[in-house]
Amino acid sequence: MSGITEVNDDTIFELVEKEPTLLVDFYASWCGACRMSAPMFAKVAAEEGIMIVKIDVEKNPKIKEMIDLPGLPSIGFFKNGEPVDLVNTTKEEAFREFVQKMKA
């Protein structure tokens, strides 16, 4: 159950500006925790009614230069084109709490 659209340095900024709220899954192809967490991120985002996309930070250096990532996987919450907060987790409960807090 992937359900997450892949974006890149050419498309991420337009999408962040276009969507009123957006979750961005920052990952790397070599990151096992990222691969294991992606289905959970997609499930929670769908349940919470928020669009989620993913971007490989190793292949897309522009976004990596703009966002200070605490580790991988990290999920960024963007609202009205601006980054609001990040969470670095693989735990569903922590991710769900983050999303609900950001939506409030």
Buried (B, 14 or more C-beta within 10 A) or exposed (E): EEEBEEBEBEBBBEBBEEBEBBBBBBBBEEBEBBEEBBEBBBBBBBEBEBBBBBBBBEEBEBBBEEBEBEEBBBBBBBBEEEBEEBBBBBEEEEBBEBBEEBEE
